[in-house]
Amino acid sequence: MTNKFILETPKLQTLRLKYSSALLTLIFWIIWFYLWVPLITIAGWWFQIRFFQKELIMVEGFEAFIQALPTFIGTTLALTGTLALWALYNFSRFKGMDRRKPLAPIQKSDFLQLLNISEAELDAAQSNKISTIVISEEGKITLQENKLDAIHSSLKAADEND
């Protein structure tokens, strides 16, 4: 389901924006593939189990593993402890804070200031079923009267005059 409040017109994007979007997409695809590296490694280990069995048991690599084990465990505990301390610090720092508060409702005056239009134009735009908003290259926002609504208004006025 698309959000009807988001303007999606890729054909109106500048060349720079198109290339930036494509570059970001490529970067995130690379990151996504990088996330599969542990599973590929596990598969490699699974298929190379005979090689590891030979190195550990037949060539007596098990003693080297036992010698490296204290360093490995110490490093793992240090990293785990650092992460736990960081999590505890963040928990105590942000405990009880609700940073996901809803936004305040937009007032009519805020809309008028943002769009730089008159109150009558805003009322007309809000009462229309379809409103056209034009954003210039300089960022100026203007409302165009919808042709369909203008036709309906003129027909309604003509009916009332009869």
N, C-alpha and C positions, 0 to 999 in steps of 0.2 A: 504494500500500500504506500503510495507516495504522499508526501506532505504537501498539501495544496498551498502552503504559505512559502514554500521554497521555490524560487524561480530557477528552472532548469532549462537553459537555452545554450547548449555547448557551441552552437554555430556563432553566437555573439561573443565568445571568449576571444581575447587577444591571443596572438601567437605565443607570446611569453607565458601567458597563463596556461595554454594548452601544453606547452613543453614542460612547464613546472609540474602540472598534473601528471603527465606521462612519466616524468622522472620519479616523482613520489610513488606512483604505482609500481614502477620497476623496483625501487628500493624496498618497498614493503613486500613484494613478491620474493625478493632475495632473502629478506628476514624470515618470511614464512617457510621457505625451503630450508633455511638454516636451522629452524626449529625441529626438522626431521633428522638432523645429524645424530642425536642420541639413539634413535631407533635403528638407523643404518649401522651405527657402531655395534649395537646389541646383535643385530643380524650377522655382522661380521664376526663377532665373538662366537656366536652360536655355530657358524659354519667352520670356524677355525679351532674348535674345541680339541681336536686331536693334536694340533700344533702346540697348544698350551699344555696339554697333558704331557707331551714329550718334553717340553722345556721345564715344567715343574717337577715331574717325577723322575724321568730318565736322566736328565742332565743335572739333577739336584738343585733346581732353581728355587725350591721351596725354602731352603736355608736363607737365600737372599731375600725372599719375600718376608720371612720372619724377622730378619734384621731391619728391613725397611718399615715394618709394621708399626713400631712405636712412633716413628716420625710421621707416618701417615695418620695415625690416630690423633696425635698431638695437633697436627695441622687442621684436621677435621673438627676437633673440639674447639680450637681457637676461632675458626671461622663460624662455627655454630654459636659459640658464646658471644662473639661480636654481633652477629645478627640478632640474637636474643636481647642483648643490651640495647641495640638500636630500636627494636620493636618495643621494649619496655619504656624507653625514653619517649618515643612517639605516643605511646598509649597514655603515659602520665601527662604529656604536654597537651594532647588534644582530648583528654577525657572529659566527657560531658558537653563538648561543643557540637552544636548541630550546624554544620556548614552547608547543608542542603536545604536552605530556607527558600520558600517560594518567592517569586518576584512580586513586587507590589503591582497592583493593577495600574494600567496606563490611564492617566487623566486626559480629558479632552484638551486641556491647555498644552500638555506635553506633545500631543499629536500635532496641534496647530503650530507649535514652535519647530518641531522636527520637519514637518512637510512644508512649512512656510507658505501656508494657504489660509484663506479666510474661513471663518466658521461656517458660512453658507456652503462653501465648496466641500468642506468636510462632511457636513450633514448630507449633502447630495451624494457624496461617495459612499457614505455608510448606508444610505437608503437604496442605492443601486444594487441590482443583482450582480452586475458585472461592472467593475471599475477598471480603467486602464491607467496605470501609473508609469510615467516616462522618466527615466533617470538619464540625464545628459552626461557627456564625457566629463564635465566639471563637477558632477555629483549633485546637480540641482534636480530636485524632485518636483514634477508637475503632474497634476491630474488632468486627464482628458475626459471630456464628457463622452459617455458611451453613446454611440450612434443609435443603437437599438433603443436605449432608454429615452433618447431625445425624440425618436419617432413615436414611441408610446406616449410621451408627454404631450406632443403636439396633437396626436389623435384624441387623447383624453380631453385636451383643451377644446378641440373642435367639436367633440360630442357635447361638452358642457355648454358651448355657445349655441348649439342647435335647439 
